Amino acid sequence: MEELLELRTLLIGGNISDALLLVEEMTEMSKDDKLNRIYSFAKILLLHLIKQQAENRTTRSWNLSIKNAVREIQRTNQRRKAKGNYCEPSELRETLEDAYDIALDAAAGEAFEGKYEPSKLGEMVARDRIILKAIDLISGGDA
């Protein structure tokens, strides 16, 4: 809100160059917020995909968590008026890669009743395959 008031003051004062800089800063802040929300849901999505692959099974609860995380990522990433997405495919992949280790740590506490350390669980799954599966789901593939 503070930034909007400052923008208004700059525009009324005719300071277009500073107003444009502020608009650029606000745009970055908004995108950062979107990326943080996507990152949060990416951790949940990856957690359950890791457990599915490691245990070679699924549950209705995991499937529901996957479906909900995918929907939230899609919703957060969607530009309402301008259409398109906030995250380009490369940014989405980078966000998933950043979230992977945290998801792996969480999965280690849940998969196989927590009997494997994250490094050992990581050896049991194919990281790239999980990330590609996440990208496919977010892009509209079947859960």
N, C-alpha and C positions, 0 to 999 in steps of 0.2 A: 504494500500500500504506500509506503514511504517513497518508493521509486516512482509510482504514478503521480504523486503530488509534485515531486521534483521535476518529472517530465512536463507536467502542466506548466510549472513555473518557467522552465526553459523555453517552452513553446510560446508562452505569452510574452516573454522577454525577447523573442526573436532569435534566440541562440540555437539555431537549427543544428549546427555541427555537434554541440554537446548533447542536444536532444537525441540525435542519431546514435551517438556513442552510448547513451543510456539505454536506448531501445535495443541496441546490439547486446549490451550487458544483460538486460532483462530477458532477452531471447535465450542467451546461454544459461541463465539461471533456470528458466523454464525447462530447457532441454535436460539440464543436470537433474532436475527433479524427476523428470520422466525416466531417465536412465537409472536413477536410484530405485524407483518403484519397479522397473523391469528387473533389475538386479535382485531385488527381494523375492519376487515371484520366480525368478530363474533358479534360485537356490532350492526352493520347494520342488520345482519341476525336476531338477537334476537329482535331488535326493531320492525321489521315488523311481526315477529311471535307473539310477545306480542300483537300488535295492532290487528292482525287477530283474536286471541283468545278472546281478551277483547271485541271487537266490533262484534264478530261472523259474520265477513264478510271479503272480500278481495277486492283489486282493481288490475287492470292490472299493475299499477305502483308498488304496494307492491310486487306483484308476480315477476316482473322484478328485483326489488332490491334483493329479496330473491335469485332468480336464479343467478344473478351476484355475490352476496356475496359468495354463495356456490361454484361457479366456481373458484373464486379467492382464497378461502380457499383451495380447492382441488389442484389448481395449485401451490400455495405457499408451501403446505405440501408435494408435490411429489418430491421424489429424482429422478433426471433425469437419471443419469448414474447407480447408485447403486440400483435403483428401491426401492420400499417401500415408507415409509413416514418418515418425520422428527419427527412428533408428534405421539407418541404412543396413543392408544385410551384413556388411563387414563389422559394423558397430554392434549389431546383435550378436554375432559370433564372438566378438571380443568380450562382450558382457557375459555371455555364457561361460567362456573360458575363465574369466575372472571369478565367477561364482562357483566353478567346479570344485576347487579344493575345500571350500567351506561346506559344500554339499556332501563331499566325500567324507569329511570329518563327522558330519551329522549322520550319514548313512552307516558309518562304522559303529556308531552307538546303537543303531537300531537293527541292522541286518544281522542275521544269524545270532540274534539275542546279544549283540555287542561283543562277540568273542574275538573279533579281529581288529587290529589296529588299522587306522586309515591307510597306511602304506601297504599293508598286506591285502586289504580289500581292494585297493587301487590296482594291484597286480591281477586281481580276479576279474576285472572288467576292462572293456575297451573304451577308453576315454573319448577318443574321436568318434566312435560309433554312437555313444551316448549324446554327445554334443550335436552330431548330425541328426539324430532322432529328435532332439529338442527343437532344432531349427525346422525340421520337417513338420512337426506338430504345430509350431507357431505359424508356419506358412500355410497351414490349412490341411495338413495330412491327417490321417485317422489316428486317434489315440489308442 
